[in-house]
Amino acid sequence: MSGDWITREDLEAELRATVGDPDGAVAAARPRLAAVGIAVGVVVVAAVYLAGRRAGRRRSTVVEVRRI
């Protein structure tokens, strides 16, 4: 090695260049993205629940008990 050590400042500068400004466009859109993500999650869970109920009704056996 020629003595070129990687310093903390070098790492921070490279990370900021890669990720960008923490208060930039991603930070501004984060609440909207979170709301959309939650809404999509709720729709997916509801669809899976309803599909499972329907499959359960089709496969369930009806047992009729009569007293003699």
PDB file of N, CA, C and O in Angstrom, chain B, residues numbered from 101:
ATOM      1  N   MET B 101       0.846  -1.176   0.000  1.00  0.00           N
ATOM      2  CA  MET B 101       0.000   0.000   0.000  1.00  0.00           C
ATOM      3  C   MET B 101       0.887   1.233   0.000  1.00  0.00           C
ATOM      4  O   MET B 101       1.984   1.238   0.559  1.00  0.00           O
ATOM      5  N   SER B 102       0.399   2.240  -0.619  1.00  0.00           N
ATOM      6  CA  SER B 102       1.181   3.468  -0.719  1.00  0.00           C
ATOM      7  C   SER B 102       0.835   4.462   0.374  1.00  0.00           C
ATOM      8  O   SER B 102       1.321   5.593   0.350  1.00  0.00           O
ATOM      9  N   GLY B 103       0.014   4.069   1.326  1.00  0.00           N
ATOM     10  CA  GLY B 103      -0.321   4.960   2.429  1.00  0.00           C
ATOM     11  C   GLY B 103      -1.577   5.776   2.192  1.00  0.00           C
ATOM     12  O   GLY B 103      -1.845   6.716   2.941  1.00  0.00           O
ATOM     13  N   ASP B 104      -2.353   5.444   1.172  1.00  0.00           N
ATOM     14  CA  ASP B 104      -3.608   6.154   0.916  1.00  0.00           C
ATOM     15  C   ASP B 104      -4.706   5.535   1.761  1.00  0.00           C
ATOM     16  O   ASP B 104      -5.387   4.605   1.330  1.00  0.00           O
ATOM     17  N   TRP B 105      -4.869   6.048   2.942  1.00  0.00           N
ATOM     18  CA  TRP B 105      -5.871   5.528   3.865  1.00  0.00           C
ATOM     19  C   TRP B 105      -7.229   6.122   3.536  1.00  0.00           C
ATOM     20  O   TRP B 105      -7.330   7.267   3.096  1.00  0.00           O
ATOM     21  N   ILE B 106      -8.259   5.338   3.751  1.00  0.00           N
ATOM     22  CA  ILE B 106      -9.626   5.818   3.556  1.00  0.00           C
ATOM     23  C   ILE B 106     -10.086   6.411   4.873  1.00  0.00           C
ATOM     24  O   ILE B 106     -10.112   5.731   5.899  1.00  0.00           O
ATOM     25  N   THR B 107     -10.445   7.675   4.837  1.00  0.00           N
ATOM     26  CA  THR B 107     -10.858   8.367   6.059  1.00  0.00           C
ATOM     27  C   THR B 107     -12.383   8.384   6.158  1.00  0.00           C
ATOM     28  O   THR B 107     -13.105   8.036   5.224  1.00  0.00           O
ATOM     29  N   ARG B 108     -12.821   8.799   7.315  1.00  0.00           N
ATOM     30  CA  ARG B 108     -14.259   8.907   7.532  1.00  0.00           C
ATOM     31  C   ARG B 108     -14.876   9.940   6.595  1.00  0.00           C
ATOM     32  O   ARG B 108     -15.985   9.752   6.095  1.00  0.00           O
ATOM     33  N   GLU B 109     -14.151  11.026   6.360  1.00  0.00           N
ATOM     34  CA  GLU B 109     -14.646  12.070   5.464  1.00  0.00           C
ATOM     35  C   GLU B 109     -14.787  11.553   4.036  1.00  0.00           C
ATOM     36  O   GLU B 109     -15.722  11.926   3.327  1.00  0.00           O
ATOM     37  N   ASP B 110     -13.854  10.690   3.613  1.00  0.00           N
ATOM     38  CA  ASP B 110     -13.954  10.101   2.278  1.00  0.00           C
ATOM     39  C   ASP B 110     -15.223   9.250   2.158  1.00  0.00           C
ATOM     40  O   ASP B 110     -15.939   9.326   1.159  1.00  0.00           O
ATOM     41  N   LEU B 111     -15.488   8.449   3.177  1.00  0.00           N
ATOM     42  CA  LEU B 111     -16.679   7.602   3.165  1.00  0.00           C
ATOM     43  C   LEU B 111     -17.956   8.435   3.164  1.00  0.00           C
ATOM     44  O   LEU B 111     -18.894   8.145   2.421  1.00  0.00           O
ATOM     45  N   GLU B 112     -17.987   9.471   4.001  1.00  0.00           N
ATOM     46  CA  GLU B 112     -19.172  10.328   4.061  1.00  0.00           C
ATOM     47  C   GLU B 112     -19.414  11.035   2.736  1.00  0.00           C
ATOM     48  O   GLU B 112     -20.554  11.134   2.282  1.00  0.00           O
ATOM     49  N   ALA B 113     -18.344  11.529   2.111  1.00  0.00           N
ATOM     50  CA  ALA B 113     -18.486  12.234   0.839  1.00  0.00           C
ATOM     51  C   ALA B 113     -18.999  11.289  -0.246  1.00  0.00           C
ATOM     52  O   ALA B 113     -19.858  11.664  -1.045  1.00  0.00           O
ATOM     53  N   GLU B 114     -18.477  10.074  -0.275  1.00  0.00           N
ATOM     54  CA  GLU B 114     -18.926   9.114  -1.289  1.00  0.00           C
ATOM     55  C   GLU B 114     -20.373   8.687  -1.051  1.00  0.00           C
ATOM     56  O   GLU B 114     -21.140   8.526  -1.999  1.00  0.00           O
ATOM     57  N   LEU B 115     -20.739   8.505   0.209  1.00  0.00           N
ATOM     58  CA  LEU B 115     -22.120   8.128   0.521  1.00  0.00           C
ATOM     59  C   LEU B 115     -23.092   9.242   0.165  1.00  0.00           C
ATOM     60  O   LEU B 115     -24.160   8.977  -0.386  1.00  0.00           O
ATOM     61  N   ARG B 116     -22.740  10.473   0.470  1.00  0.00           N
ATOM     62  CA  ARG B 116     -23.614  11.593   0.103  1.00  0.00           C
ATOM     63  C   ARG B 116     -23.725  11.730  -1.411  1.00  0.00           C
ATOM     64  O   ARG B 116     -24.785  12.097  -1.918  1.00  0.00           O
ATOM     65  N   ALA B 117     -22.666  11.447  -2.130  1.00  0.00           N
ATOM     66  CA  ALA B 117     -22.716  11.522  -3.589  1.00  0.00           C
ATOM     67  C   ALA B 117     -23.594  10.407  -4.153  1.00  0.00           C
ATOM     68  O   ALA B 117     -24.272  10.598  -5.162  1.00  0.00           O
ATOM     69  N   THR B 118     -23.580   9.251  -3.506  1.00  0.00           N
ATOM     70  CA  THR B 118     -24.374   8.118  -3.991  1.00  0.00           C
ATOM     71  C   THR B 118     -25.840   8.267  -3.621  1.00  0.00           C
ATOM     72  O   THR B 118     -26.713   8.141  -4.479  1.00  0.00           O
ATOM     73  N   VAL B 119     -26.119   8.533  -2.348  1.00  0.00           N
ATOM     74  CA  VAL B 119     -27.489   8.592  -1.853  1.00  0.00           C
ATOM     75  C   VAL B 119     -28.151   9.920  -2.193  1.00  0.00           C
ATOM     76  O   VAL B 119     -29.329   9.953  -2.549  1.00  0.00           O
ATOM     77  N   GLY B 120     -27.428  10.979  -2.090  1.00  0.00           N
ATOM     78  CA  GLY B 120     -27.986  12.295  -2.347  1.00  0.00           C
ATOM     79  C   GLY B 120     -28.283  13.016  -1.049  1.00  0.00           C
ATOM     80  O   GLY B 120     -27.938  12.549   0.036  1.00  0.00           O
ATOM     81  N   ASP B 121     -28.923  14.153  -1.178  1.00  0.00           N
ATOM     82  CA  ASP B 121     -29.244  14.993  -0.025  1.00  0.00           C
ATOM     83  C   ASP B 121     -30.340  14.335   0.807  1.00  0.00           C
ATOM     84  O   ASP B 121     -31.361  13.929   0.251  1.00  0.00           O
ATOM     85  N   PRO B 122     -30.162  14.215   2.132  1.00  0.00           N
ATOM     86  CA  PRO B 122     -31.195  13.576   2.951  1.00  0.00           C
ATOM     87  C   PRO B 122     -32.516  14.341   2.980  1.00  0.00           C
ATOM     88  O   PRO B 122     -33.550  13.761   3.310  1.00  0.00           O
ATOM     89  N   ASP B 123     -32.505  15.617   2.645  1.00  0.00           N
ATOM     90  CA  ASP B 123     -33.735  16.408   2.625  1.00  0.00           C
ATOM     91  C   ASP B 123     -34.189  16.676   1.191  1.00  0.00           C
ATOM     92  O   ASP B 123     -34.846  17.683   0.928  1.00  0.00           O
ATOM     93  N   GLY B 124     -33.849  15.793   0.279  1.00  0.00           N
ATOM     94  CA  GLY B 124     -34.154  15.999  -1.135  1.00  0.00           C
ATOM     95  C   GLY B 124     -35.519  15.474  -1.532  1.00  0.00           C
ATOM     96  O   GLY B 124     -36.459  15.470  -0.736  1.00  0.00           O
ATOM     97  N   ALA B 125     -35.612  15.036  -2.766  1.00  0.00           N
ATOM     98  CA  ALA B 125     -36.886  14.618  -3.341  1.00  0.00           C
ATOM     99  C   ALA B 125     -37.459  13.376  -2.662  1.00  0.00           C
ATOM    100  O   ALA B 125     -38.674  13.259  -2.505  1.00  0.00           O
ATOM    101  N   VAL B 126     -36.591  12.452  -2.262  1.00  0.00           N
ATOM    102  CA  VAL B 126     -37.078  11.227  -1.615  1.00  0.00           C
ATOM    103  C   VAL B 126     -37.698  11.552  -0.262  1.00  0.00           C
ATOM    104  O   VAL B 126     -38.740  10.998   0.089  1.00  0.00           O
ATOM    105  N   ALA B 127     -37.079  12.429   0.490  1.00  0.00           N
ATOM    106  CA  ALA B 127     -37.620  12.801   1.799  1.00  0.00           C
ATOM    107  C   ALA B 127     -38.957  13.519   1.650  1.00  0.00           C
ATOM    108  O   ALA B 127     -39.844  13.353   2.487  1.00  0.00           O
ATOM    109  N   ALA B 128     -39.108  14.305   0.604  1.00  0.00           N
ATOM    110  CA  ALA B 128     -40.367  15.022   0.390  1.00  0.00           C
ATOM    111  C   ALA B 128     -41.487  14.061  -0.004  1.00  0.00           C
ATOM    112  O   ALA B 128     -42.644  14.284   0.351  1.00  0.00           O
ATOM    113  N   ALA B 129     -41.157  13.005  -0.725  1.00  0.00           N
ATOM    114  CA  ALA B 129     -42.170  12.061  -1.193  1.00  0.00           C
ATOM    115  C   ALA B 129     -42.418  10.926  -0.211  1.00  0.00           C
ATOM    116  O   ALA B 129     -43.330  10.127  -0.424  1.00  0.00           O
ATOM    117  N   ARG B 130     -41.639  10.831   0.849  1.00  0.00           N
ATOM    118  CA  ARG B 130     -41.737   9.696   1.779  1.00  0.00           C
ATOM    119  C   ARG B 130     -43.124   9.541   2.403  1.00  0.00           C
ATOM    120  O   ARG B 130     -43.614   8.412   2.438  1.00  0.00           O
ATOM    121  N   PRO B 131     -43.795  10.582   2.896  1.00  0.00           N
ATOM    122  CA  PRO B 131     -45.133  10.385   3.473  1.00  0.00           C
ATOM    123  C   PRO B 131     -46.143   9.852   2.452  1.00  0.00           C
ATOM    124  O   PRO B 131     -46.973   9.005   2.780  1.00  0.00           O
ATOM    125  N   ARG B 132     -46.069  10.348   1.225  1.00  0.00           N
ATOM    126  CA  ARG B 132     -46.975   9.882   0.182  1.00  0.00           C
ATOM    127  C   ARG B 132     -46.688   8.417  -0.157  1.00  0.00           C
ATOM    128  O   ARG B 132     -47.612   7.621  -0.323  1.00  0.00           O
ATOM    129  N   LEU B 133     -45.416   8.072  -0.256  1.00  0.00           N
ATOM    130  CA  LEU B 133     -45.047   6.683  -0.549  1.00  0.00           C
ATOM    131  C   LEU B 133     -45.476   5.747   0.575  1.00  0.00           C
ATOM    132  O   LEU B 133     -45.908   4.624   0.318  1.00  0.00           O
ATOM    133  N   ALA B 134     -45.358   6.202   1.817  1.00  0.00           N
ATOM    134  CA  ALA B 134     -45.782   5.377   2.946  1.00  0.00           C
ATOM    135  C   ALA B 134     -47.293   5.145   2.906  1.00  0.00           C
ATOM    136  O   ALA B 134     -47.758   4.035   3.162  1.00  0.00           O
ATOM    137  N   ALA B 135     -48.050   6.181   2.589  1.00  0.00           N
ATOM    138  CA  ALA B 135     -49.510   6.044   2.516  1.00  0.00           C
ATOM    139  C   ALA B 135     -49.912   5.080   1.396  1.00  0.00           C
ATOM    140  O   ALA B 135     -50.808   4.255   1.578  1.00  0.00           O
ATOM    141  N   VAL B 136     -49.263   5.181   0.264  1.00  0.00           N
ATOM    142  CA  VAL B 136     -49.564   4.278  -0.851  1.00  0.00           C
ATOM    143  C   VAL B 136     -49.194   2.847  -0.478  1.00  0.00           C
ATOM    144  O   VAL B 136     -49.940   1.915  -0.778  1.00  0.00           O
ATOM    145  N   GLY B 137     -48.054   2.669   0.171  1.00  0.00           N
ATOM    146  CA  GLY B 137     -47.637   1.333   0.590  1.00  0.00           C
ATOM    147  C   GLY B 137     -48.606   0.701   1.571  1.00  0.00           C
ATOM    148  O   GLY B 137     -48.916  -0.486   1.467  1.00  0.00           O
ATOM    149  N   ILE B 138     -49.083   1.482   2.517  1.00  0.00           N
ATOM    150  CA  ILE B 138     -50.045   0.971   3.497  1.00  0.00           C
ATOM    151  C   ILE B 138     -51.357   0.615   2.804  1.00  0.00           C
ATOM    152  O   ILE B 138     -51.954  -0.420   3.100  1.00  0.00           O
ATOM    153  N   ALA B 139     -51.809   1.464   1.885  1.00  0.00           N
ATOM    154  CA  ALA B 139     -53.057   1.197   1.171  1.00  0.00           C
ATOM    155  C   ALA B 139     -52.947  -0.080   0.338  1.00  0.00           C
ATOM    156  O   ALA B 139     -53.876  -0.887   0.317  1.00  0.00           O
ATOM    157  N   VAL B 140     -51.838  -0.262  -0.335  1.00  0.00           N
ATOM    158  CA  VAL B 140     -51.637  -1.482  -1.126  1.00  0.00           C
ATOM    159  C   VAL B 140     -51.619  -2.702  -0.221  1.00  0.00           C
ATOM    160  O   VAL B 140     -52.189  -3.737  -0.564  1.00  0.00           O
ATOM    161  N   GLY B 141     -50.970  -2.589   0.933  1.00  0.00           N
ATOM    162  CA  GLY B 141     -50.931  -3.697   1.887  1.00  0.00           C
ATOM    163  C   GLY B 141     -52.315  -4.079   2.382  1.00  0.00           C
ATOM    164  O   GLY B 141     -52.628  -5.265   2.492  1.00  0.00           O
ATOM    165  N   VAL B 142     -53.139  -3.100   2.680  1.00  0.00           N
ATOM    166  CA  VAL B 142     -54.499  -3.366   3.156  1.00  0.00           C
ATOM    167  C   VAL B 142     -55.317  -4.053   2.064  1.00  0.00           C
ATOM    168  O   VAL B 142     -56.063  -4.991   2.346  1.00  0.00           O
ATOM    169  N   VAL B 143     -55.181  -3.593   0.829  1.00  0.00           N
ATOM    170  CA  VAL B 143     -55.924  -4.203  -0.279  1.00  0.00           C
ATOM    171  C   VAL B 143     -55.478  -5.651  -0.488  1.00  0.00           C
ATOM    172  O   VAL B 143     -56.311  -6.528  -0.718  1.00  0.00           O
ATOM    173  N   VAL B 144     -54.179  -5.903  -0.409  1.00  0.00           N
ATOM    174  CA  VAL B 144     -53.676  -7.270  -0.597  1.00  0.00           C
ATOM    175  C   VAL B 144     -54.174  -8.183   0.518  1.00  0.00           C
ATOM    176  O   VAL B 144     -54.603  -9.305   0.249  1.00  0.00           O
ATOM    177  N   VAL B 145     -54.123  -7.723   1.759  1.00  0.00           N
ATOM    178  CA  VAL B 145     -54.587  -8.541   2.880  1.00  0.00           C
ATOM    179  C   VAL B 145     -56.088  -8.817   2.749  1.00  0.00           C
ATOM    180  O   VAL B 145     -56.527  -9.940   3.000  1.00  0.00           O
ATOM    181  N   ALA B 146     -56.872  -7.823   2.363  1.00  0.00           N
ATOM    182  CA  ALA B 146     -58.315  -8.024   2.198  1.00  0.00           C
ATOM    183  C   ALA B 146     -58.598  -9.017   1.068  1.00  0.00           C
ATOM    184  O   ALA B 146     -59.481  -9.864   1.201  1.00  0.00           O
ATOM    185  N   ALA B 147     -57.866  -8.923  -0.030  1.00  0.00           N
ATOM    186  CA  ALA B 147     -58.078  -9.853  -1.145  1.00  0.00           C
ATOM    187  C   ALA B 147     -57.736 -11.280  -0.745  1.00  0.00           C
ATOM    188  O   ALA B 147     -58.458 -12.214  -1.094  1.00  0.00           O
ATOM    189  N   VAL B 148     -56.652 -11.454  -0.023  1.00  0.00           N
ATOM    190  CA  VAL B 148     -56.267 -12.794   0.418  1.00  0.00           C
ATOM    191  C   VAL B 148     -57.297 -13.345   1.397  1.00  0.00           C
ATOM    192  O   VAL B 148     -57.639 -14.526   1.336  1.00  0.00           O
ATOM    193  N   TYR B 149     -57.789 -12.509   2.289  1.00  0.00           N
ATOM    194  CA  TYR B 149     -58.811 -12.944   3.247  1.00  0.00           C
ATOM    195  C   TYR B 149     -60.083 -13.396   2.525  1.00  0.00           C
ATOM    196  O   TYR B 149     -60.625 -14.461   2.819  1.00  0.00           O
ATOM    197  N   LEU B 150     -60.550 -12.585   1.586  1.00  0.00           N
ATOM    198  CA  LEU B 150     -61.775 -12.930   0.869  1.00  0.00           C
ATOM    199  C   LEU B 150     -61.587 -14.178   0.006  1.00  0.00           C
ATOM    200  O   LEU B 150     -62.499 -15.000  -0.088  1.00  0.00           O
ATOM    201  N   ALA B 151     -60.433 -14.332  -0.618  1.00  0.00           N
ATOM    202  CA  ALA B 151     -60.172 -15.528  -1.415  1.00  0.00           C
ATOM    203  C   ALA B 151     -60.133 -16.760  -0.521  1.00  0.00           C
ATOM    204  O   ALA B 151     -60.617 -17.821  -0.916  1.00  0.00           O
ATOM    205  N   GLY B 152     -59.574 -16.641   0.660  1.00  0.00           N
ATOM    206  CA  GLY B 152     -59.529 -17.765   1.593  1.00  0.00           C
ATOM    207  C   GLY B 152     -60.902 -18.138   2.105  1.00  0.00           C
ATOM    208  O   GLY B 152     -61.201 -19.320   2.271  1.00  0.00           O
ATOM    209  N   ARG B 153     -61.738 -17.156   2.357  1.00  0.00           N
ATOM    210  CA  ARG B 153     -63.115 -17.452   2.794  1.00  0.00           C
ATOM    211  C   ARG B 153     -63.867 -18.200   1.710  1.00  0.00           C
ATOM    212  O   ARG B 153     -64.583 -19.161   1.992  1.00  0.00           O
ATOM    213  N   ARG B 154     -63.706 -17.766   0.487  1.00  0.00           N
ATOM    214  CA  ARG B 154     -64.421 -18.411  -0.623  1.00  0.00           C
ATOM    215  C   ARG B 154     -63.937 -19.845  -0.797  1.00  0.00           C
ATOM    216  O   ARG B 154     -64.750 -20.749  -0.990  1.00  0.00           O
ATOM    217  N   ALA B 155     -62.650 -20.064  -0.734  1.00  0.00           N
ATOM    218  CA  ALA B 155     -62.108 -21.419  -0.876  1.00  0.00           C
ATOM    219  C   ALA B 155     -62.563 -22.294   0.285  1.00  0.00           C
ATOM    220  O   ALA B 155     -62.824 -23.481   0.092  1.00  0.00           O
ATOM    221  N   GLY B 156     -62.663 -21.740   1.471  1.00  0.00           N
ATOM    222  CA  GLY B 156     -63.115 -22.496   2.627  1.00  0.00           C
ATOM    223  C   GLY B 156     -64.572 -22.911   2.512  1.00  0.00           C
ATOM    224  O   GLY B 156     -64.951 -24.001   2.939  1.00  0.00           O
ATOM    225  N   ARG B 157     -65.379 -22.044   1.937  1.00  0.00           N
ATOM    226  CA  ARG B 157     -66.795 -22.384   1.756  1.00  0.00           C
ATOM    227  C   ARG B 157     -66.964 -23.489   0.719  1.00  0.00           C
ATOM    228  O   ARG B 157     -67.815 -24.364   0.878  1.00  0.00           O
ATOM    229  N   ARG B 158     -66.171 -23.454  -0.325  1.00  0.00           N
ATOM    230  CA  ARG B 158     -66.299 -24.468  -1.376  1.00  0.00           C
ATOM    231  C   ARG B 158     -65.855 -25.837  -0.881  1.00  0.00           C
ATOM    232  O   ARG B 158     -66.433 -26.848  -1.279  1.00  0.00           O
ATOM    233  N   ARG B 159     -64.846 -25.891  -0.025  1.00  0.00           N
ATOM    234  CA  ARG B 159     -64.300 -27.176   0.413  1.00  0.00           C
ATOM    235  C   ARG B 159     -64.949 -27.716   1.674  1.00  0.00           C
ATOM    236  O   ARG B 159     -64.736 -28.877   2.023  1.00  0.00           O
ATOM    237  N   SER B 160     -65.726 -26.913   2.359  1.00  0.00           N
ATOM    238  CA  SER B 160     -66.269 -27.377   3.633  1.00  0.00           C
ATOM    239  C   SER B 160     -67.412 -28.372   3.403  1.00  0.00           C
ATOM    240  O   SER B 160     -68.191 -28.252   2.457  1.00  0.00           O
ATOM    241  N   THR B 161     -67.479 -29.323   4.272  1.00  0.00           N
ATOM    242  CA  THR B 161     -68.498 -30.355   4.197  1.00  0.00           C
ATOM    243  C   THR B 161     -69.659 -29.974   5.097  1.00  0.00           C
ATOM    244  O   THR B 161     -69.460 -29.529   6.227  1.00  0.00           O
ATOM    245  N   VAL B 162     -70.861 -30.149   4.596  1.00  0.00           N
ATOM    246  CA  VAL B 162     -72.052 -29.876   5.385  1.00  0.00           C
ATOM    247  C   VAL B 162     -72.514 -31.193   5.979  1.00  0.00           C
ATOM    248  O   VAL B 162     -72.789 -32.143   5.246  1.00  0.00           O
ATOM    249  N   VAL B 163     -72.601 -31.259   7.289  1.00  0.00           N
ATOM    250  CA  VAL B 163     -73.029 -32.450   7.977  1.00  0.00           C
ATOM    251  C   VAL B 163     -74.405 -32.192   8.561  1.00  0.00           C
ATOM    252  O   VAL B 163     -74.603 -31.226   9.298  1.00  0.00           O
ATOM    253  N   GLU B 164     -75.352 -33.051   8.234  1.00  0.00           N
ATOM    254  CA  GLU B 164     -76.700 -32.885   8.739  1.00  0.00           C
ATOM    255  C   GLU B 164     -76.947 -33.959   9.795  1.00  0.00           C
ATOM    256  O   GLU B 164     -76.764 -35.149   9.539  1.00  0.00           O
ATOM    257  N   VAL B 165     -77.355 -33.535  10.957  1.00  0.00           N
ATOM    258  CA  VAL B 165     -77.619 -34.464  12.046  1.00  0.00           C
ATOM    259  C   VAL B 165     -79.113 -34.496  12.294  1.00  0.00           C
ATOM    260  O   VAL B 165     -79.741 -33.457  12.497  1.00  0.00           O
ATOM    261  N   ARG B 166     -79.685 -35.701  12.277  1.00  0.00           N
ATOM    262  CA  ARG B 166     -81.120 -35.871  12.516  1.00  0.00           C
ATOM    263  C   ARG B 166     -81.326 -36.779  13.722  1.00  0.00           C
ATOM    264  O   ARG B 166     -80.605 -37.757  13.925  1.00  0.00           O
ATOM    265  N   ARG B 167     -82.299 -36.435  14.488  1.00  0.00           N
ATOM    266  CA  ARG B 167     -82.661 -37.282  15.616  1.00  0.00           C
ATOM    267  C   ARG B 167     -83.718 -38.254  15.169  1.00  0.00           C
ATOM    268  O   ARG B 167     -84.634 -37.886  14.434  1.00  0.00           O
ATOM    269  N   ILE B 168     -83.606 -39.461  15.595  1.00  0.00           N
ATOM    270  CA  ILE B 168     -84.575 -40.495  15.219  1.00  0.00           C
ATOM    271  C   ILE B 168     -85.517 -40.763  16.376  1.00  0.00           C
ATOM    272  O   ILE B 168     -86.410 -41.603  16.264  1.00  0.00           O
TER     273      ILE B 168
END
